């Protein structure tokens, strides 16, 4: 049996690390019906940081409602 090459070992390690430490979410936008959203997201310097900021703001808002 052939030993896995260095690239393959590194790829396997990275894949295992990512499975253990990250969670991935995918969202699709319809280019006909959601043009405005797509254009808006494309103008942002970073889509992940933009979406993360929106979620964090919403979480704070929800927490305030619960504590009120």
C-alpha positions as CSV (number, residue, x, y, z in Angstrom):
1,X,0.0,0.0,0.0
2,X,1.3,3.4,-0.9
3,X,1.9,6.0,1.9
4,X,-0.1,9.1,1.6
5,X,2.0,12.0,0.4
6,X,2.7,15.1,2.4
7,X,0.0,17.2,0.7
8,X,-2.7,14.5,1.3
9,X,-1.7,14.2,5.0
10,X,-2.0,17.9,5.5
11,X,-5.3,18.0,3.7
12,X,-6.7,15.2,5.9
13,X,-5.4,17.0,9.0
14,X,-7.0,20.3,7.9
15,X,-10.3,18.7,7.1
16,X,-10.4,16.9,10.4
17,X,-9.5,20.2,12.2
18,X,-12.2,22.1,10.4
19,X,-14.9,19.4,11.2
20,X,-14.0,19.6,14.9
21,X,-13.7,23.4,15.2
22,X,-15.9,25.1,12.7
23,X,-19.5,25.1,11.5
24,X,-20.4,26.1,8.0
25,X,-23.7,27.7,6.8
26,X,-24.6,28.3,3.2
27,X,-27.2,30.7,1.8
28,X,-28.3,31.1,-1.8
29,X,-29.9,34.2,-3.3
30,X,-32.0,34.2,-6.4
31,X,-30.3,36.6,-8.9
32,X,-33.7,37.6,-10.3
33,X,-35.7,38.1,-7.2
34,X,-33.0,39.2,-4.7
35,X,-30.8,41.5,-6.8
36,X,-30.9,44.3,-4.3
37,X,-29.7,42.0,-1.5
38,X,-26.9,40.6,-3.7
39,X,-25.7,44.1,-4.7
40,X,-25.8,45.2,-1.1
41,X,-23.7,42.2,0.1
42,X,-21.2,42.6,-2.7
43,X,-20.6,46.2,-1.6
44,X,-19.6,45.2,1.9
45,X,-15.9,44.9,2.7
46,X,-16.5,41.5,4.3
47,X,-19.7,39.5,4.0
48,X,-18.9,37.3,7.0
49,X,-18.2,40.2,9.3
50,X,-21.3,42.1,8.0
51,X,-23.6,39.1,8.7
52,X,-21.9,38.4,12.0
53,X,-22.5,42.0,13.1
54,X,-26.2,41.8,12.2
55,X,-26.6,38.6,14.1
56,X,-24.8,40.0,17.2
57,X,-27.0,43.1,17.1
58,X,-30.1,41.0,16.9
59,X,-28.9,38.8,19.8
60,X,-28.4,41.9,22.0
61,X,-31.8,43.2,21.0
62,X,-33.4,39.9,21.9
63,X,-31.5,39.8,25.2
64,X,-32.8,43.2,26.1
65,X,-36.4,42.2,25.4
66,X,-36.0,39.1,27.6
67,X,-34.6,41.1,30.5
68,X,-37.2,43.9,30.3
